[in-house]
Amino acid sequence: MSVWQDWLFSLARVYPSSTVDKEISSLVMELFRILLYHAIRLEYGGWRVWIDTLSILHTRVGCEKHKRRYPRGVKY
């Protein structure tokens, strides 16, 4: 699956608010660590997976920060 990291990151929360969210995010990151290791180690051009991952993660965290700073429906 191309860009599987995006799908996997969508299952976790960047800022978990409950214990269930924290547990799910922890499990997702554990699975992510395993898949990323194998992708980098075994795939041809595995270093590109790392570059894609950094890009996807940066975008997700930036988007979540923006949503927290500027919530929808709030007049400024």
C-alpha positions in Angstrom: 0.0 0.0 0.0 1.4 3.3 -1.0 1.8 5.9 1.7 0.5 3.5 4.4 1.9 5.8 7.1 -0.9 8.3 6.5 -3.6 5.7 7.0 -1.9 4.4 10.2 -1.4 7.9 11.6 -5.1 8.6 11.0 -5.9 5.8 13.6 -4.0 7.5 16.3 -4.5 10.9 18.0 -1.8 13.5 17.9 -3.1 14.9 21.3 -4.9 12.1 23.0 -7.4 13.3 25.6 -8.6 10.1 27.3 -6.9 7.0 28.5 -8.5 5.0 25.7 -7.1 7.4 23.1 -3.7 7.2 24.7 -3.8 3.4 24.7 -4.9 3.3 21.0 -2.2 5.8 20.0 0.4 3.8 21.9 -0.6 0.6 20.1 -0.7 2.3 16.7 2.8 3.8 17.3 4.1 0.3 18.3 2.8 -1.2 15.1 4.1 1.8 13.2 7.6 1.3 14.6 7.6 -2.4 13.5 6.3 -1.6 10.0 8.7 1.3 9.5 11.7 -0.7 10.6 10.9 -3.4 8.1 10.1 -0.9 5.3 13.5 0.9 5.8 15.4 -2.3 6.2 13.9 -4.6 3.5 12.3 -2.4 0.8 14.3 -1.2 -2.2 14.8 2.5 -1.6 13.6 2.2 2.0 15.1 5.5 2.9 12.3 7.1 0.9 9.7 5.6 3.3 11.5 7.5 6.1 11.3 10.8 4.1 7.6 10.2 3.3 7.0 9.4 7.0 8.6 12.7 8.2 6.6 14.7 5.7 3.3 13.0 6.6 3.9 13.4 10.4 4.9 17.0 10.0 1.7 17.7 8.1 -0.5 15.9 10.6 1.0 17.6 13.7 0.9 21.0 12.0 -2.7 20.6 11.0 -3.7 19.5 14.6 -1.9 22.5 16.0 -3.7 24.8 13.6 -7.1 23.3 14.5 -6.4 23.8 18.2 -5.2 27.4 17.8 -8.1 28.4 15.4 -11.2 26.3 16.2 -13.9 26.3 13.6 -16.8 28.6 14.1 -15.0 31.0 16.4 -15.1 34.7 15.3 -11.9 36.6 15.6 
